[in-house]
Amino acid sequence: MKKGVLSLVLAMIFSFTATATEPIDGEKKEVNTETSKVTWKAYKVTGSHYGSVSLKSGSLMFEDGKLSGGEFTVDMTTINTEDLEGGSKGKLDGHLNSADFFDTANHATSTLKFTAVKSTGKNSYDVTGDLTIKGITKAISFDVSVYGSKATATLKVDRTKYDVKYGSTLFGAAADKAIYDEFDLVVDLEF
């Protein structure tokens, strides 16, 4: 009887440990690519457009209960404009996939790898990482918040640093046709 009770207690302890939502020290948490979302918003003189792009893979690392690292791969071929429909949507999606923008035929993925993480509060972090778009890697800094099994981040990306120059006034676009160089990414992760 004592063996049966001891086995039951040990099974309960191990099952609780396996389902706890707090990260275990040194734990790598895989991101759920189906429920996580990356949205983008780009601006031009005459307005803006927004949409989404899908995560191919991703993970966050935790040490001593704190975020310590992360790496992500985005499937650039999934660029999707969400504020347009029909022919206008197809035209913009096609243009974003072309060599004028992200050249997804030759650069199907983009990556982000954390290089430094600094805690700024109970659930907040300043993160620096290497962002690679079109095979070009540049450092980028942004804030990340982690709550239980969810994390959010907002990034401002200067597209011209990644050879995405179409419509930039820095590279000859007329002021009334300009597309602003920076675009926003909002990342909502579940792991």
N, C-alpha and C positions, 0 to 999 in steps of 0.2 A: 504494500500500500504506500509506504514512504517513497519508494522508487517512482511510483505512478504520480504522486503529488509533486515530487521534485522535477520530473520530466515535464509535467504540465506548467509549473512555474517557469522553468527554463524556456519552454516553447513560447510562453506569453512574453517574456522579457525580450527574446530574440525577434519575435514578430513585431513588438512595439518599436524596437530599434530600427527595424527595416522599413517601417512606415512613418517614422518621425519626419516632420517637415523641416526641422532645423538641420542645416548642413553639418555633416560630420567632418572633423578636421582632416584636411588633405583630400577632401572628397571632390570628385569631378561629377558635376551634374549635367547630364545631357539635356539639351533643349528640345522640347516637343515642337517639331517643325510644323505640325498640323494645326496647333492651337496658337502658336506664336505669330506675330504679325509685324511686318516692316512696311511703314507707309512713307511716302515721299510727297513733298510739295515744292514745286518750282514756280518762280515768279518771273513775269515779264512786264514791260511798261504798261501794257494794256490789260493786265490781270494775272491770273495764275492757273495752274493745273495741279491736280493731285492724283495719287494712285497708290499702288502697292507693288511689292516685289517679294518673292518667296525665299525663305531660308532653305538652304539645301542641308545644312548641318550646323551644329553649334553646341558649345558647352561652356559652363562657368566653373571655376575652381574656387574652393573655400579652404581657408586655413584658420584655425582657432575661431571658427564661427564667423569669419569675415571674408568678404570677397577678396580673392587674391589673383585672379586671372580669368581669361576667357579667350575663345577663338570661334569665329563664325565664317561660314561660306554662304554667299547669296547666289541664287540661280538668276543671273541677269536676263536670261531668255524669258523670264516670267514677268517682265515689266508690263504693268497693266495700268492704263489710265482709267480712273473711276468717275471723273466728272464730265466725260463725253460719251456719246453713243453713236452707233452707226458708222458712217463713212469717216466722220471727223475723228472718232476714237481710233479706227483702223489706221488712218493716216498718221496720227501722232504716235501711236504704238510702233508703227513701222519706222518712223523717223527716229524715235528713241533707240531702236535696235540697230539703226544704220551706223556707218562709219562717222557720220556727222556728230553722233552722240556716243553711245556706249559700245558700238561695234561688236554686238553679241555673237556674231558668226565666228569671230576670232578670239573673243574674250567672254566666254560663256559664264564665268564666275568672277565674283569679287570676294575679297577676304578682309577680315578685321582680326588682328591679334593684339591682345592687351600686352603692353610692355611695362606699365607701372600702374599700381592701384594704391590710392591713399584714402583712408577712411576720413570722412569729414563730419560724421555724426553716426547715430545709432544704425541707420539704414542707408546712409548716403556715402558716395565715393566719388572722388575725382579720378578719372581714368585717362591714361595716355595709351594710344595704340597705333599700330601700323595698319593703315587702310590702303588696300591695293585695288585699283580700278584700272582697267585696260593695261594691266601689266606694270603699272607705275605705283610705287609705294611711297607714301608720305605719312608723317606723324600727324595725329589728330588728337585733340583733348576734348573731353565731354564728361557730363555727370551721369551717374548711374544710381538708381534707388532699388533696393532689394527688400521685398516683404514676403516672408514665407517662401513659397515656391514660384514667386513672380518677380520679374525685374523690368524696369523701364529705363530708357535712355533717349535723349534728344541730341542729335548731332547736326551741326551746320557744316556743310561740305562745299569747298570752293572747287567747282568742277574744272576750272582752267588748269589747276595743278595736275590733273589727270588727263590732259590732252582732249578735253571736251570743251571746245572753243566756239562751236557754232552759236551765232547770235550774240556773242560777247562784244561789247563796245571796245574792249581792250584789243580785239583782233579785227576791227574794221566794220562791225555791224552798225547800221544807222541807228541813231538814238531812238527813233520812234518804232523800231523793230527789235529793240534790244531784249535779250533774255538775261536776267540777272545772273551773275557768276555763282552765287551761293544758292544752294537748295537745302531744304530741311529733311532729315530722316527722323522719324519717331519709331522707336523699337519697343514692342511689348512682348516680353518673353515669358513663357511658362516652362518649368522644368520639374 
